[in-house]
Amino acid sequence: MRNGIALALAATLVLPLAASAGGQDLQELIAECEACHGPDGVSAEDDVPSLADRSPAWLREVLEQFHFYERHCPTTTYRSGDHPKTPTNMCSIANTLSEEDRQALANHFANQ
């Protein structure tokens, strides 16, 4: 019985990191974040905050605020990656993320 509970708990912690429920690969989402927020979430830009070393709860809350358009969304451009200089804002980006995506990204960058 204990082994079954341990396996179920392990699956709930690991599966969201492998792929999101929305069908987007977590590594692709991380790369999209890093296109502005820098490698491992460490920004070199004055107008883009670093994500690394923030608490998962704080990161999740901010993503939720952007997702529901409860936070100011200034227009900026992707700094690198597949879309350099393409205009965007965090509300548009966060709005495409599922609840599982937001949690997986918060967990990932909190551990950088």
C-alpha positions in Angstrom: 0.0 0.0 0.0 2.8 2.5 0.9 4.6 1.7 -2.3 1.5 2.5 -4.3 1.1 5.8 -2.5 4.8 6.7 -3.0 4.5 5.8 -6.8 1.4 8.0 -7.2 3.0 10.9 -5.4 6.2 10.6 -7.5 4.1 10.5 -10.7 2.2 13.7 -9.7 5.5 15.5 -9.1 7.4 14.3 -12.2 4.8 14.1 -14.9 4.0 17.9 -15.0 7.8 18.4 -15.7 7.9 16.0 -18.7 5.1 17.7 -20.7 2.3 20.0 -20.0 -1.4 19.1 -20.2 -1.9 21.7 -22.9 0.3 19.6 -25.2 3.3 22.0 -25.2 6.6 20.5 -24.3 8.1 21.9 -21.1 11.5 22.4 -22.8 9.9 24.5 -25.5 8.1 26.6 -23.0 11.3 27.1 -21.0 13.1 28.1 -24.2 10.4 30.7 -24.9 10.8 32.2 -21.4 14.5 32.2 -21.8 14.3 34.1 -25.1 13.6 37.2 -22.9 14.4 36.3 -19.4 17.8 34.8 -20.2 19.5 31.4 -19.9 18.2 29.6 -16.8 16.0 32.6 -16.1 18.8 35.0 -15.4 18.1 38.2 -17.3 20.8 40.5 -18.7 18.2 43.1 -19.6 17.3 46.1 -17.3 13.7 46.0 -18.3 13.2 42.2 -18.0 13.3 40.6 -14.5 15.2 37.4 -13.7 13.1 34.4 -12.9 15.8 32.3 -11.3 15.8 31.9 -7.5 12.3 33.3 -7.0 9.8 31.2 -5.0 7.5 28.9 -7.0 4.6 30.6 -5.2 5.6 34.0 -6.3 6.3 32.9 -9.9 3.0 31.1 -10.1 1.1 34.1 -8.7 2.7 36.5 -11.3 1.9 34.1 -14.1 -1.7 33.9 -12.9 -1.9 37.7 -12.8 -0.6 37.9 -16.4 -2.8 35.0 -17.5 -6.0 36.7 -16.2 -4.9 40.2 -17.3 -4.7 41.4 -13.7 -1.2 42.8 -14.1 0.1 45.6 -16.4 1.4 44.1 -19.6 3.8 46.4 -21.3 4.7 45.6 -24.9 8.3 44.4 -25.4 10.1 42.3 -28.0 11.6 38.8 -27.8 15.3 39.2 -27.3 16.5 36.0 -28.9 15.3 32.5 -29.8 12.9 31.8 -32.7 11.2 35.2 -32.6 13.8 38.0 -32.1 12.4 41.5 -32.2 8.8 40.2 -32.5 6.5 42.4 -30.3 4.8 40.6 -27.4 3.7 41.1 -23.8 3.5 38.8 -20.8 -0.3 38.7 -20.8 -0.4 37.3 -24.4 2.2 34.7 -23.5 0.8 33.7 -20.1 -2.7 33.5 -21.6 -1.6 30.5 -23.8 -0.4 28.5 -20.7 -2.5 25.9 -19.0 -2.6 25.7 -15.2 -0.2 22.8 -15.4 2.2 24.8 -17.6 2.2 27.7 -15.2 3.0 25.5 -12.3 5.7 23.6 -14.1 7.4 26.8 -15.2 7.2 28.2 -11.7 8.8 25.1 -10.3 11.5 25.0 -13.0 12.6 28.6 -12.6 12.4 28.5 -8.8 15.0 25.8 -9.0 17.5 27.6 -11.1 
